């Protein structure tokens, strides 16, 4: 069964909760910053053998009803794709064959959009947020648009995932053990390094660094990297050398400021 929360045309329904309305505000912000026609959020929880999912959709209610009525969820590759394995997927690749192509043709003929991209954000432990941006952009322009705007799309996807975990994480967070890589990233962040510098130091990509930071923040119950670093230090999870920026700052404080 498809588990959805509907924000038809970016509007909250009468039954929407306060938390859902706050999430909708974040979705509207992403729409404005990216210029997307529609912005959807899907949250996949792989904590159990059969993952659970919830989808926040901004399509017109008529299309959503048509989607369910035609049993599209049973054939939609979006519902079966393991987004843990992919950083992002272009909709032209996702809906290129068989019944999936029929779904996409119905979607485009309804005037909802021609191109889209879904970006996977690891939101902690077994939780993955997939942010989908849909555009009415033509195919040739879409190729150029992706090249120029991909960094923006991924940054905004991370922002929406953070909004979701901030709104819902308090009920879900449990004490969790940080991985060695998450500790490495936090340790370097504590030394004032940028995401690019951390990636170069550890031999990983910038967005992999961001993903590890996002996961660490979730596990520590923190909403930003600074509080995550402070909490990791105060709990003895990471130890800094005395010449690190944080240590130097502490050593340079006057007696009256301590």
N, C-alpha and C positions, 0 to 999 in steps of 0.2 A: 504494500500500500504506500502511495506517495504521501510523504509527510511535508506539508507546505504551509507557509505563512504568506498570505497574499497582500501585497501593497499595490493594488491596481493603479497603473499610471502614476506611481509614486505618492499615492494617497493612503492614509491609514483607514482601516475599516472601523466601524463603531466598536467592534469587539476587541480591537487591538489593545494590548497591555501597555503600561508605561514603558517597560523595557523595550518592547517592539517599536514603540514610537521613537524612542531614543536611537535605536538602531536605524530606523528609517531616516532620521536626521543625518546620520553618518553616510548612509547610502546616497541621499540627495547631494551631500557635499562632494562625494566621489563623482557623481554624475556631472556636476558643474565643472569640476577640475579636469575631467577627461573628455568632456563633450560627448559622452556615450548616450545613445538613444535609450538604452535600458541597462540597468546594473542589477545583477542577481548575486546572491550569496548562498552557497551550499556548504553545509558543515557535516563532515563525515567523521564519525567516531569509530575507530578500529579497536577499541578496548575489548570487544568480544569477537568471536569467530565470524559471526555475521554482522558486519558494520551497520550501525544505525546512521540515518541521514535526515537532515531537515533542510528544506530549501526556502529561501526568502525570495519571492518573485515580484517583479515590478511590471510585468506584462498586463495588457488589458484583460479584464476578467473573461471576456469572450474567448480569447485565445487559450487561456488556461483551461476553461471548460471544454473547449474543442480538443485540447491536448489529452485531457483525461478521458473524454467520451470516446476518442478513437484508440484508446489503450496504447498511446504512444510511450508511456513510461516503461511498458514491457519490451520495447524495441529500441529505446533511446540509448545510444552508446554512452551518453553522459551518466546514465544511471549505473552502468557496469564498469566504467573505466576506473582503474585503480590509480587515483591521482597521487598516491604516495610515490609512484614511479616516474612521474613527469613534473617538470617545473611549470610548464604551460602547454596549452594545446590550441592551435588555430582551428576555428570551427570548419573551415574549408577541408581540413584533414579529417576532422571528427565525423563530419556528415557527408562523406564523399561516396559511399557505396550502399547498395541494397535499400532496405527499409529506412535506414538512417537518412539516406538521400531524399526519400519521400517526405520524411518529417521536415527536413530542412527546406524542401521545395514549398511545402505548405506554409512554413514559417515565413519565407521570403515573399510568397505570393500574397500573404496577408499584410504586407507592407511593414513588417516589424523590423526588418534589417537584412543586410546582405552579408555582413562580415562580423565576426566576433572572436574573442579570445578569452580563455579561461586560465587563470593563474592560481597555482597551488601555493598555499602558505602553511607551513608547519606551525601549528598554534600550541604545541605542548603535548608531551606524552604521545597518545595515539589520536590526537585531534588534528584534523586538516580542514582548513577553510579554502574553498575554491571560489574565487571572485570572477564572475563572468561579465565582460563588457561587450555590449552589442552596438553595432554601428550600421547606419544606412550607406556607408561609404562603398563606392564601386570597387571592383577587384583590383584594377591597376593602381588607383590611388591608395588602396588599402596596403599594398606592398610597401609603398613609400612611407605611409603613415606609421606602420609598425616599426620600421627602422628608426624613425625619428622619435617616436613616443614610447617605446617599450620600457625605458627606465621610469618614465612617469607612471605608466600603467602598473608596474610592479611596486613602486613606492606607494601608490594609492591603494593597491590590494593589501599591502602590509598594514596600512592605516585602518582599513576596514576590518581586517582580522583582529587587530588590537582593540578596536571598538567592541567587537563581539566578545572577546575574552574578558575585557574590562567589565562588560555588562553581565556576563553569565559566569565568569570564572570563579567568583566568590563561592558559588554553590558547588563547584566541581573540583576545586583545587584540593589536593592532598599533599602531604610531604612527599617529595619525590627526590630521587638521587640524580644529580646532574652527571652527564656523561663527561668523559675526559676532554672531549672536543669543546663542549660548552664551557668547561672550566678554563680551557686555554683561551677561548674567545673573551670570557669575562676578565681574565687576568690581563690580557692585552688592552682591553677597553679601559681597565683601571689605570693603565699607564698612559692614557690619553691618546691612543692610536685611533685613526679613522678606520672605517670598515675596509677601505681599500688597503690600508697599511697592514691591518690584521690578516686580510686575505693573502697578501704577499708574504707575510711572515710565516703563515701556516700552510701555504701552498694550496689555497682553496679560493673559490670565486667570492666576489663581494656579496652576492645575494645568498650564498651559502652561509657566510658570516652572519648576515642579517637573520637568517632562519635559525641559526644556533642561538643568537641573542634573544629572538622571540620565544624560543622554547625555554630558555633559562629564565626569562622574565615570568613566564607562565608558571613554571615550577616553583619559583620563589615567591609568587604572589605579588609581583611588582608591575607597575604600569609603564616604567621607563628604565632605560639602561643605567642611569645614575643610581637610582634606588636599588636596582638589582646588584650593582657592583658593591654598594655600601653594605647591603645585606649579606652578600657572599663573604665580604671581608670580616664583618662583625661576627659571623657564624663560623669563622675559621675555614671556610671552603677554599679560599684562595689566600695566599700569603705574598705580600709585595716586598721587594727589596727596599732598603732604606733610601735609595736614591730615586725611587719612583716619584712621579709628580704628586701623588696623594701624600706620600710620606714627607716629601720636601715641604708641601704646603702645611702639613701638621707641625713640622719642626720649625717653620718660620713664623708661626703664630706667637704673638707676645703673651706673656704670662697672664695679662689682664683679659685676653680674649679666650682663654681656655676655661 
